[in-house]
Amino acid sequence: MSNGAQNDAKKARDDSSRAADTDRIQLAQLLAYAAEQGRLPLKDYEDRLTRAYAATTYDQLEELRADLPGSAVSPVRGGKQNPAPSTLLLALLSGFERRGRWNVPRKLTTFTFWGSGVLDLRYADFTSTEVDIHAVSIMSAQNILLPPEVNVEIRGRGVMGGFDRTILGNGTPGAPTVKIHGFSLWGGVGIKRKARRPRG
């Protein structure tokens, strides 16, 4: 076999063992389920989650789930992402809360008017590698709580109010990127990285 053919064969093997974003997201969901069921302590869950997002091969992903019951990481490896439907969370003279385990869509709008809102992503299942949040707060307040590992980009602004821009930066390599934009008028949008708490 010529050197060129050998190189092509090696590249094909490497490509077939390379994990896709979809596989990392599916494993993250499996780990979250195991933690929710009490089969993974919080510290172990967060350690495996960090390693899952950084994984580049199927072998690395399989190693992280080998002792957990459930199906294979992905029945169809490298499948296309299937993000949850776009969502609107609305609080007009009222409030909304989204906490616990829920599917985070690729596009999410939060709107509060004389109300309040809490959007907690710490225990949620990401369904895509990028999340776009459009946050609007008018004469009201809303808080967005992010897990430590996500990457964050913020482009919001406050007019006679506040739009938190203090947590810009990188999280874990390979983790989802949360892009937050919008504005507040006589109100506030608070954005914080917050540690998960053990479930008791």
C-alpha positions as MATLAB code, in Angstrom:
seq = 'MSNGAQNDAKKARDDSSRAADTDRIQLAQLLAYAAEQGRLPLKDYEDRLTRAYAATTYDQLEELRADLPGSAVSPVRGGKQNPAPSTLLLALLSGFERRGRWNVPRKLTTFTFWGSGVLDLRYADFTSTEVDIHAVSIMSAQNILLPPEVNVEIRGRGVMGGFDRTILGNGTPGAPTVKIHGFSLWGGVGIKRKARRPRG';
ca = [
       0.000    0.000    0.000;
       1.403    3.417   -0.928;
       2.082    6.106    1.660;
      -0.838    8.150    0.308;
      -3.244    5.223    0.630;
      -1.966    4.474    4.151;
      -2.497    8.093    5.166;
      -6.032    8.058    3.701;
      -6.876    4.850    5.592;
      -5.500    6.285    8.855;
      -7.508    9.492    8.358;
     -10.681    7.479    7.727;
     -10.115    5.498   10.954;
      -9.486    8.722   12.903;
     -12.619   10.346   11.451;
     -14.774    7.326   12.303;
     -13.659    7.397   15.957;
     -14.045   11.171   16.374;
     -16.984   12.154   18.566;
     -19.444   14.770   17.342;
     -21.119   17.583   19.304;
     -24.336   15.554   19.325;
     -22.601   12.662   21.079;
     -21.194   14.943   23.776;
     -24.629   16.508   24.364;
     -26.278   13.084   24.621;
     -23.706   11.905   27.146;
     -24.179   15.099   29.180;
     -27.907   14.304   29.331;
     -27.216   10.727   30.440;
     -24.903   11.991   33.194;
     -27.529   14.497   34.357;
     -30.110   11.718   34.538;
     -27.736    9.520   36.570;
     -27.050   12.395   38.978;
     -30.776   13.106   39.316;
     -31.397    9.436   40.153;
     -28.681    9.504   42.826;
     -26.292    7.203   40.954;
     -23.632    9.920   40.614;
     -22.538   12.214   43.456;
     -22.443   15.897   42.466;
     -18.638   16.108   42.397;
     -18.362   12.990   40.211;
     -21.119   14.279   37.916;
     -19.428   17.649   37.383;
     -16.036   15.997   36.819;
     -17.476   13.637   34.204;
     -19.436   16.457   32.587;
     -16.262   18.511   32.171;
     -14.458   15.526   30.648;
     -17.428   14.739   28.385;
     -17.464   18.226   26.867;
     -13.689   18.028   26.278;
     -13.808   14.497   24.805;
     -12.796   14.108   21.173;
     -13.304   10.360   20.605;
     -16.051    7.791   21.189;
     -13.688    5.788   23.397;
     -13.367    8.731   25.771;
     -17.157    9.109   25.921;
     -17.730    5.378   26.446;
     -15.275    5.382   29.335;
     -17.356    8.053   31.103;
     -20.592    6.051   30.864;
     -19.283    2.484   31.121;
     -20.504    1.980   34.703;
     -23.904    3.608   34.130;
     -26.986    1.724   32.934;
     -28.600    2.965   29.764;
     -28.254    2.806   26.025;
     -25.134    3.521   24.050;
     -23.988    7.117   23.834;
     -25.546    7.469   20.411;
     -27.326    4.764   18.407;
     -26.403    6.743   15.284;
     -23.025    8.248   15.958;
     -22.473   11.776   14.787;
     -26.165   12.414   14.178;
     -27.524   15.889   13.573;
     -28.395   18.086   16.505;
     -32.101   18.213   17.329;
     -32.536   21.280   19.544;
     -35.682   21.809   21.602;
     -38.227   24.212   20.051;
     -37.710   27.955   20.539;
     -39.329   29.102   23.769;
     -40.858   32.324   25.135;
     -41.005   32.862   28.912;
     -43.361   35.735   29.633;
     -44.197   37.576   32.875;
     -46.722   40.401   32.618;
     -47.618   41.651   36.110;
     -46.602   38.160   37.187;
     -43.560   35.912   37.268;
     -41.954   32.873   35.694;
     -39.478   30.285   36.966;
     -37.712   27.621   34.963;
     -35.653   25.391   37.249;
     -34.546   21.783   37.586;
     -34.177   19.494   34.578;
     -35.639   20.848   31.359;
     -34.547   20.985   27.722;
     -32.766   24.210   26.836;
     -33.638   25.303   23.279;
     -31.231   26.915   20.861;
     -33.308   30.133   20.980;
     -34.988   31.426   24.123;
     -36.726   34.742   24.839;
     -37.451   35.988   28.359;
     -39.698   39.028   28.821;
     -40.753   40.606   32.121;
     -43.000   43.658   32.532;
     -43.797   44.668   36.100;
     -42.925   41.135   37.042;
     -40.015   38.842   37.791;
     -38.336   35.819   36.296;
     -35.771   33.144   37.137;
     -34.045   31.109   34.442;
     -31.835   28.413   35.976;
     -29.640   26.465   33.541;
     -27.572   24.640   36.157;
     -29.535   21.369   36.086;
     -30.970   21.705   32.581;
     -30.218   19.565   29.515;
     -28.604   21.482   26.658;
     -29.871   20.365   23.239;
     -27.381   22.327   21.109;
     -23.862   23.658   21.423;
     -25.036   27.284   21.241;
     -27.899   28.902   23.133;
     -29.186   32.356   22.207;
     -31.098   34.114   25.012;
     -32.921   37.388   24.294;
     -33.691   38.901   27.713;
     -35.932   41.975   28.102;
     -36.867   43.442   31.483;
     -39.121   46.528   31.776;
     -39.798   47.919   35.244;
     -39.041   44.470   36.589;
     -36.203   42.041   37.294;
     -35.055   38.688   36.047;
     -32.116   36.459   36.945;
     -30.271   33.995   34.739;
     -28.250   31.351   36.614;
     -25.521   29.570   34.659;
     -23.488   26.467   35.530;
     -19.730   26.946   35.937;
     -18.710   25.065   32.782;
     -20.569   27.009   30.056;
     -18.949   29.669   27.889;
     -20.670   33.063   28.027;
     -21.077   36.042   25.674;
     -23.168   39.069   26.749;
     -24.267   42.012   24.594;
     -27.132   43.451   26.646;
     -27.503   46.988   28.029;
     -29.474   48.777   30.681;
     -31.364   52.064   30.289;
     -32.008   53.556   33.717;
     -31.487   50.000   34.861;
     -28.891   47.252   34.890;
     -27.809   44.458   32.576;
     -25.146   42.319   34.237;
     -21.936   41.946   32.219;
     -19.559   40.705   34.894;
     -19.268   37.007   34.014;
     -18.059   37.111   30.426;
     -15.549   34.450   29.584;
     -14.670   30.891   28.918;
     -15.853   27.856   30.796;
     -14.865   24.287   29.966;
     -13.447   23.693   26.473;
     -16.162   22.115   24.335;
     -19.016   23.117   26.669;
     -22.043   24.937   25.205;
     -21.828   28.679   24.581;
     -24.626   30.806   26.034;
     -25.097   34.118   24.201;
     -27.225   36.629   26.102;
     -28.462   39.898   24.600;
     -31.337   42.311   25.151;
     -31.991   45.288   27.428;
     -33.553   46.446   30.655;
     -35.556   49.651   31.207;
     -36.078   50.766   34.799;
     -35.312   47.208   35.741;
     -32.551   44.647   35.716;
     -31.220   41.466   34.174;
     -28.908   39.659   36.576;
     -26.565   37.006   35.181;
     -24.540   34.784   37.517;
     -22.467   31.655   37.413;
     -23.630   29.626   40.383;
     -22.422   26.310   41.742;
     -24.808   23.387   41.796;
     -25.955   22.121   45.173;
     -25.983   18.464   46.185;
     -29.500   17.078   46.104;
     -30.679   15.734   49.397;
];
